[in-house]
């Protein structure tokens, strides 16, 4: 028999705003080995609508009613967060204009479509790493959009927020050598990250002319609280 890998993972059973719930197709261990790849948390999957292809990020996987006996078929649920769509022009855009309908098929996303999603920056982008879903695709940021708007790097303690910020800034400086960046580093985390390319200013060598201070700031400086 000819072996193949199917891209379908299930069908839409609930649509609530940008939240999509998918009922996953049943698979056996043999299917899993030969022609079925289970979706993973963080994977980008897609749903073909009447006019677009909508893309969603897998945010949850569950078995709502587990069977007591092993081997029996169980309902497997996948939760999605819609992130954008590709229209007939082949360009990825954030947001969704046409929502998936009940019963629509959900598929794994091809490498070609992943490139359309994550390589929007083109020649204007700065590479900061690779895409988690496909290590062959560079992860780029558009500097004007990134620095022209508010953005945040979030994560729990020890997940690498400071390393991520340093990596982003180093990538920007590597491509834009005349860029000027000010870091307010109250915990002294970034001093060693930039070496000789950064000028370090501490309270001991910081000089502020009086004309920069208003009356309240002057009073606090001279008299105190």
Phi and psi in degrees as a GROMACS rama.xvg file:
@    title "Ramachandran Plot"
@    xaxis  label "Phi"
@    yaxis  label "Psi"
@TYPE xy
-76.6899  129.319  UNK-2
-89.1396  146.004  UNK-3
-148.792  164.346  UNK-4
-119.925  119.129  UNK-5
-85.3536  144.626  UNK-6
-91.2006  -15.2853  UNK-7
-73.2798  137.289  UNK-8
-118.481  -18.871  UNK-9
170.127  -160.284  UNK-10
-139.044  153.648  UNK-11
-73.2433  130.545  UNK-12
-122.404  -7.16338  UNK-13
-156.485  136.572  UNK-14
-130.358  119.59  UNK-15
-138.724  94.2954  UNK-16
63.7127  -126.995  UNK-17
-88.8365  1.46865  UNK-18
-93.6451  127.085  UNK-19
-122.41  135.51  UNK-20
-112.966  130.305  UNK-21
-116.865  134.187  UNK-22
-89.3698  114.389  UNK-23
-72.4671  146.203  UNK-24
-64.5908  148.692  UNK-25
-73.2487  142.523  UNK-26
-143.486  152.292  UNK-27
-103.181  173.835  UNK-28
-62.0333  -34.5866  UNK-29
-65.9183  -43.7898  UNK-30
-59.1986  -43.1616  UNK-31
-60.6873  -34.9786  UNK-32
-77.7295  -33.554  UNK-33
-102.203  -49.9772  UNK-34
-139.699  20.5389  UNK-35
-142.182  128.785  UNK-36
-113.509  119.918  UNK-37
-68.177  142.541  UNK-38
-72.3526  153.356  UNK-39
-119.681  157.115  UNK-40
-60.7422  134.014  UNK-41
89.4609  -7.29009  UNK-42
-74.811  150.572  UNK-43
-99.9585  120.35  UNK-44
-115.519  171.747  UNK-45
-139.619  156.953  UNK-46
-130.331  126.324  UNK-47
-86.1871  118.195  UNK-48
-97.0094  -172.296  UNK-49
-65.8955  -29.3303  UNK-50
-125.987  -16.666  UNK-51
-138.678  177.19  UNK-52
-116.698  113.962  UNK-53
-90.7798  142.654  UNK-54
-118.592  139.605  UNK-55
-133.829  148.757  UNK-56
-95.0987  129.072  UNK-57
-71.7974  116.766  UNK-58
-111.26  -12.7142  UNK-59
-160.008  146.416  UNK-60
-135.294  134.568  UNK-61
-155.318  160.027  UNK-62
-118.198  97.6872  UNK-63
-63.3792  -33.1578  UNK-64
-128.936  86.758  UNK-65
-66.308  142.379  UNK-66
-82.5497  143.499  UNK-67
-74.1952  -32.9125  UNK-68
-99.8776  130.452  UNK-69
-68.0598  142.231  UNK-70
102.251  -17.8796  UNK-71
-78.992  150.18  UNK-72
-67.515  138.986  UNK-73
-127.711  153.439  UNK-74
-78.4674  125.582  UNK-75
-113.481  128.26  UNK-76
-114.431  137.419  UNK-77
-123.068  129.564  UNK-78
-101.506  135.938  UNK-79
-124.352  149.526  UNK-80
-117.367  115.262  UNK-81
-65.7617  134.055  UNK-82
-117.436  -18.8054  UNK-83
167.959  -170.009  UNK-84
-153.035  161.096  UNK-85
-118.692  124.686  UNK-86
-92.6706  -167.625  UNK-87
-65.2107  -21.022  UNK-88
-79.7283  -4.31157  UNK-89
79.9415  9.48822  UNK-90
-101.363  132.322  UNK-91
-80.7492  135.156  UNK-92
-132.682  140.507  UNK-93
-71.436  150.474  UNK-94
88.3415  160.93  UNK-95
-127.46  125.929  UNK-96
-96.0944  -28.6912  UNK-97
-123.196  115.901  UNK-98
-84.4128  148.327  UNK-99
-61.7382  154.211  UNK-100
-108.202  166.346  UNK-101
-61.442  134.376  UNK-102
88.9062  -9.23442  UNK-103
-63.3832  144.104  UNK-104
-77.5356  141.993  UNK-105
-109.927  133.106  UNK-106
-127.742  156.003  UNK-107
-62.0913  150.418  UNK-108
-93.8029  133.475  UNK-109
-72.93  160.571  UNK-110
-61.2222  -34.9165  UNK-111
-61.5261  -44.9391  UNK-112
-70.8965  -34.3848  UNK-113
-61.5014  -37.3889  UNK-114
-65.7246  -37.9968  UNK-115
-64.4411  -34.2048  UNK-116
-74.1566  -48.1484  UNK-117
-97.0293  -6.69434  UNK-118
-112.067  34.4921  UNK-119
-63.2571  -29.1221  UNK-120
-64.7767  -30.1071  UNK-121
60.4313  -138.2  UNK-122
-75.8211  -14.763  UNK-123
-87.3084  -3.74354  UNK-124
-91.1124  160.869  UNK-125
-113.099  126.068  UNK-126
-76.9495  129.508  UNK-127
-119.763  -0.730386  UNK-128
162.962  -149.525  UNK-129
-126.261  160.727  UNK-130
-78.1343  132.975  UNK-131
-59.4986  -39.4708  UNK-132
-72.2833  -22.7355  UNK-133
-154.22  105.667  UNK-134
-66.7315  -11.1606  UNK-135
-83.9698  -7.54989  UNK-136
-100.669  122.55  UNK-137
-70.3044  142.215  UNK-138
-94.9443  120.091  UNK-139
-122.977  154.422  UNK-140
-122.916  146.867  UNK-141
-90.4774  112.613  UNK-142
-60.5527  -44.6571  UNK-143
-60.7519  -42.7029  UNK-144
-72.2956  -38.1573  UNK-145
-64.9694  -48.4941  UNK-146
-87.8877  -14.7235  UNK-147
-85.7657  -5.2966  UNK-148
-131.675  171.104  UNK-149
-76.1615  136.676  UNK-150
-146.664  160.413  UNK-151
-138.46  148.682  UNK-152
-110.292  113.104  UNK-153
-116.624  149.964  UNK-154
169.378  161.217  UNK-155
-75.8118  171.448  UNK-156
-59.7727  128.958  UNK-157
90.308  1.77352  UNK-158
-85.2262  -8.84966  UNK-159
103.752  30.6276  UNK-160
-62.9152  -45.5927  UNK-161
-64.5864  -39.6118  UNK-162
-64.5986  -38.6762  UNK-163
-64.4416  -45.413  UNK-164
-62.5364  -44.4765  UNK-165
-61.3222  -42.6978  UNK-166
-62.3154  -42.7156  UNK-167
-62.8136  -47.2107  UNK-168
-67.1695  -38.7621  UNK-169
-64.2537  -38.3615  UNK-170
-66.4546  -39.8937  UNK-171
-64.711  -44.4872  UNK-172
-66.4441  -32.6046  UNK-173
-64.8506  -31.4816  UNK-174
-98.8956  -22.0481  UNK-175
-126.818  83.6864  UNK-176
-64.0216  -23.1056  UNK-177
-97.9133  11.689  UNK-178
-68.762  146.387  UNK-179
-116.954  121.823  UNK-180
-127.74  131.657  UNK-181
-110.041  124.85  UNK-182
-114.18  121.613  UNK-183
-88.7701  98.3257  UNK-184
-107.746  80.1073  UNK-185
-71.8771  -19.4128  UNK-186
-104.475  6.81772  UNK-187
55.3521  50.4554  UNK-188
-95.0228  -23.1475  UNK-189
-107.266  0.38057  UNK-190
-59.5558  -40.0745  UNK-191
-86.4977  -9.96606  UNK-192
-75.6716  -26.6569  UNK-193
-114.002  -5.47111  UNK-194
57.4705  -135.096  UNK-195
-75.1986  -9.13298  UNK-196
-78.1588  -7.44905  UNK-197
-116.245  146.947  UNK-198
-101.481  120.922  UNK-199
-92.5503  127.471  UNK-200
-121.659  123.334  UNK-201
-120.393  170.308  UNK-202
-57.206  -25.4907  UNK-203
-73.4051  -27.4832  UNK-204
-120.256  11.6694  UNK-205
-81.1756  127.498  UNK-206
-122.177  123.846  UNK-207
-119.437  122.567  UNK-208
-66.2569  148.01  UNK-209
-61.1343  -31.3658  UNK-210
-69.2176  -10.6656  UNK-211
-80.8698  -17.3128  UNK-212
-95.8399  142.16  UNK-213
-87.0729  -176.964  UNK-214
-63.4675  -45.3526  UNK-215
-63.1746  -41.3611  UNK-216
-66.4528  -39.0276  UNK-217
-63.834  -42.5557  UNK-218
-63.2577  -43.1429  UNK-219
-65.3486  -34.44  UNK-220
-69.2531  -40.521  UNK-221
-89.1155  -44.7194  UNK-222
-94.7237  -32.9113  UNK-223
96.0422  -171.285  UNK-224
